Amino acid sequence: MGQTPDMMRAVIAEGSGGPEVLKVVQRPVPRPGDGEILVRVKVAGINRPDVIQRQGGYPPPPGAPDILGLEIAGEVVAAGPGAGRFSVGQAIMALVPGGGYAEYAVAHEGNALPVPPGLSLEEAGAIPETYFTVWTNVFDRGRLQAGETFLVHGGTSGIGTTAIQLAKAFGATVIATAGTQEKCDACLRLGADVAVNYRSQDFVAATKDATGGRGADLILDMVGGDYIPRNYDAAAQDGRIVQIAFLQSPKVEVDFRRLMVKRLTHTGSTLRPRSPAEKAVIARALEDRVWPLLAEGRCRPVMDSTFAFEDVVKAHARMDGGEHIGKIVLTL
Ligand SMILES: NC(=O)c1ccc[n+]([C@@H]2O[C@H](COP(=O)([O-])OP(=O)(O)OC[C@H]3O[C@@H](n4cnc5c(N)ncnc54)[C@H](OP(=O)(O)O)[C@@H]3O)[C@@H](O)[C@H]2O)c1
């Protein structure tokens, strides 16, 4: 593989705990297997699931490296057997099951995408995890349609900022919740029709107010806990609720009569354990439906901050602090 070294710098969590458990260590450069490409990583996106993994709550699925990191942007340096879509030197971004916080990473070529024109590599490295997650949960599973009302919790999270923009681009009315006025203002700037500060307003009442009493057709929730019964209240008749995390709690007492009477659908999913083939289906849908929007500037990752690779501890501390709006990335 030409000039590729044998060893590289990579970030692992030594034990579990706060950002300080993250260590930059030496690891062998991975070799691309069947259908895989080797990428010289220039940008590694940081996601909340990395924080949960660091805290010991989200171990890598079988076969995934213990090196952190679920999304990368960089340059293709080699292709494994049967991988032929991208040429050496091409700039790509990719969803990876782990291994992103490193100088080199392997990606399944079906889970990689070209960088749309006009986008920087930093922006590209901030895209895969949230775009794949939003597409599969909001549009596939949640079946959001133009003209419907979409309620997204955590409106300024990486996921939330992506969900607001894509839902607006596809013609939905968007209600977003966030924990400060500054974050609510950011949601409105991104295109949300209504932003609800959940610390000072009841999101159920605000959703009802905004929809003439109907409620939201689709709710994307990462909070859980007491949001579960409240989402049932905020949902419209025949509404859908898609659960992607439980930042508050996965356990709660719920009166399910509301689900039955309103004919609600409550579902959820996780992205990381899915097979490369399943993720490739999402990648193709994104390339067809969303990449033209990125190229036209109709959606764009919201960049909170960029940290040097060596400052990964500071980058995780920024996410732990919870003041960020949009995406945090590492550059190499
Ligand atoms: N299922 C999947 O496939 C999948 C994939 C990717 C991510 N996720 C999940 O999606 C969530 C967002 O990920 P991300 O990377 O976008 O994270 P992020 O940028 O760190 O956002 C987390 C957001 O949650 C809100 N929040 C934090 N703790 C909360 C609490 N206890 N109650 C209410 N809100 C809280 C914060 O907003 P406020 O300050 O406004 O409260 C923040 O905007 C994470 O939970 C992550 O695990 C799931």
The ligand as a MOL file (V3000), in Angstrom:
LIG
                    3D

  0  0  0     0  0            999 V3000
M  V30 BEGIN CTAB
M  V30 COUNTS 48 52 0 0 0
M  V30 BEGIN ATOM
M  V30 1 N -30.1530 5.4550 17.7020 0
M  V30 2 C -29.1700 5.8440 16.9200 0
M  V30 3 O -28.8880 5.2220 15.9010 0
M  V30 4 C -28.3910 7.0750 17.2780 0
M  V30 5 C -27.3640 7.5240 16.4250 0
M  V30 6 C -26.7000 8.6900 16.7600 0
M  V30 7 C -27.0260 9.3770 17.9190 0
M  V30 8 N -27.9860 8.8700 18.7290 0 CHG=1
M  V30 9 C -28.3670 9.5670 19.9620 0
M  V30 10 O -28.8870 10.8230 19.6230 0
M  V30 11 C -28.6100 11.7340 20.6670 0
M  V30 12 C -27.9930 12.9720 20.1010 0
M  V30 13 O -26.6870 12.6750 19.6440 0
M  V30 14 P -25.7130 13.8540 19.2370 0
M  V30 15 O -24.4310 13.2560 18.8490 0
M  V30 16 O -26.4260 14.7350 18.3040 0 CHG=-1
M  V30 17 O -25.5420 14.5310 20.6810 0
M  V30 18 P -25.3470 15.9970 21.2180 0
M  V30 19 O -25.0010 16.9300 20.1050 0
M  V30 20 O -24.4510 15.9260 22.3820 0
M  V30 21 O -26.7840 16.3730 21.7450 0
M  V30 22 C -27.4020 15.9310 22.8980 0
M  V30 23 C -28.5980 16.8700 23.1380 0
M  V30 24 O -29.4340 16.3210 24.1050 0
M  V30 25 C -29.9050 17.3410 24.9580 0
M  V30 26 N -29.8560 16.7150 26.2870 0
M  V30 27 C -28.7980 16.2420 26.9180 0
M  V30 28 N -29.1390 15.6720 28.0860 0
M  V30 29 C -30.4400 15.7990 28.1720 0
M  V30 30 C -31.3730 15.4410 29.1520 0
M  V30 31 N -31.0260 14.7610 30.2620 0
M  V30 32 N -32.6330 15.7770 28.9450 0
M  V30 33 C -32.9860 16.4310 27.8310 0
M  V30 34 N -32.1470 16.7690 26.8580 0
M  V30 35 C -30.8860 16.4850 27.0280 0
M  V30 36 C -28.9920 18.5390 24.8050 0
M  V30 37 O -29.7480 19.6660 24.5170 0
M  V30 38 P -30.2890 20.7010 25.6110 0
M  V30 39 O -29.1080 21.4190 26.1900 0
M  V30 40 O -31.1760 21.5500 24.8170 0
M  V30 41 O -30.9780 19.8510 26.6450 0
M  V30 42 C -28.1850 18.2370 23.5420 0
M  V30 43 O -28.5440 19.0880 22.4860 0
M  V30 44 C -27.7230 11.0260 21.6600 0
M  V30 45 O -28.4960 10.5860 22.7330 0
M  V30 46 C -27.1880 9.8620 20.8730 0
M  V30 47 O -26.8750 8.7630 21.6900 0
M  V30 48 C -28.6760 7.7470 18.4270 0
M  V30 END ATOM
M  V30 BEGIN BOND
M  V30 1 1 1 2
M  V30 2 2 2 3
M  V30 3 1 2 4
M  V30 4 1 4 5
M  V30 5 2 4 48
M  V30 6 2 5 6
M  V30 7 1 6 7
M  V30 8 2 7 8
M  V30 9 1 8 9
M  V30 10 1 8 48
M  V30 11 1 9 10
M  V30 12 1 9 46
M  V30 13 1 10 11
M  V30 14 1 11 12
M  V30 15 1 11 44
M  V30 16 1 12 13
M  V30 17 1 13 14
M  V30 18 2 14 15
M  V30 19 1 14 16
M  V30 20 1 14 17
M  V30 21 1 17 18
M  V30 22 2 18 19
M  V30 23 1 18 20
M  V30 24 1 18 21
M  V30 25 1 21 22
M  V30 26 1 22 23
M  V30 27 1 23 24
M  V30 28 1 23 42
M  V30 29 1 24 25
M  V30 30 1 25 26
M  V30 31 1 25 36
M  V30 32 1 26 27
M  V30 33 1 26 35
M  V30 34 2 27 28
M  V30 35 1 28 29
M  V30 36 1 29 30
M  V30 37 2 29 35
M  V30 38 1 30 31
M  V30 39 2 30 32
M  V30 40 1 32 33
M  V30 41 2 33 34
M  V30 42 1 34 35
M  V30 43 1 36 37
M  V30 44 1 36 42
M  V30 45 1 37 38
M  V30 46 2 38 39
M  V30 47 1 38 40
M  V30 48 1 38 41
M  V30 49 1 42 43
M  V30 50 1 44 45
M  V30 51 1 44 46
M  V30 52 1 46 47
M  V30 END BOND
M  V30 END CTAB
M  END
